[in-house]
Amino acid sequence: MTARWVQNVDWLSCAVYFSNMSRARIISEIPRLSHEARREIMRCIIEAEEAAVTLAECDQRALERFQMLNRMEAEDE
């Protein structure tokens, strides 16, 4: 279960692979992985976090724009 699946893995592959595993099982498997496999998993985690931050920032900007539009519409009434 070590580096076989890790070669050229992307974020979606990480998500699919780990979706059926508990956090405890994932954590217990980490020491068994090669250095390369652990680095690849870290890359996937970092990419997922970056995507989550980007999405949160986009959501915040959209909310701010909708609030601005609501204020403008309220002023027009």
N, C-alpha and C positions, 0 to 999 in steps of 0.2 A: 504494500500500500504506500510505498514511499514515492520515489520520483517518477514512476511510470506515468501517472496522470498529470504530472506537473509540467511536462514539456509543452511549451507554447500555449500555456493556459491563459485565458483572459478573465476579466471580472465576472462575466456571466457564468463561465465554467466553475469558478470558485463558488459562486452563489448556489449553483445547482448541486455541486458536490457536497457542500456543507449543509444544505437545507434539510437533509434527512439525518443529520447528526446533532446530538445535544452539545451544548457548549462544553460540558465536562469531557465528553469523548473527543471533541476537537482538540482541547487543551492537552489531553492525555496523549494524543497522537503526535503533537509537535516535536517532542524530544526524539522520536523515532525517524523523523524526516532528515534528509540531507541538508547541508547548509544551503545548497542551491534551491531546494524545495521550499525551505523556510523563507528565503529571500523572495521567491516568486509569490508566496502567500502574502508576505508583507506588501509587496507591490500591489497585489489585488486589494488588500485592505486599504492602503493609502488611496488608490484610485476610487474605491467606493466612498471613502470619506470625502474626497475632493468633490465627487459627484453630488453627495448629500449636501455639502456646503454650498455648492453652486445652485442646487435646487432651492435650498432655503433662502439664499440671496435673491433669486428670481421671484420666489413667492413673496418675499418682503417688499421688493420693488413693485410688484403687481398690486399688492395690498395698498401701498402708499399711493399709487396712481389712481386706483379705484376710490380711495378716500378723497383724493384731490378732486376727482370728477364729481363725487357726491357733494362736496362743498360748493363747487361751481354751480351745480344744478340747484342746490338749495338757495344760493344767492340770486339765481335767475327767477325764482318763484316769487 
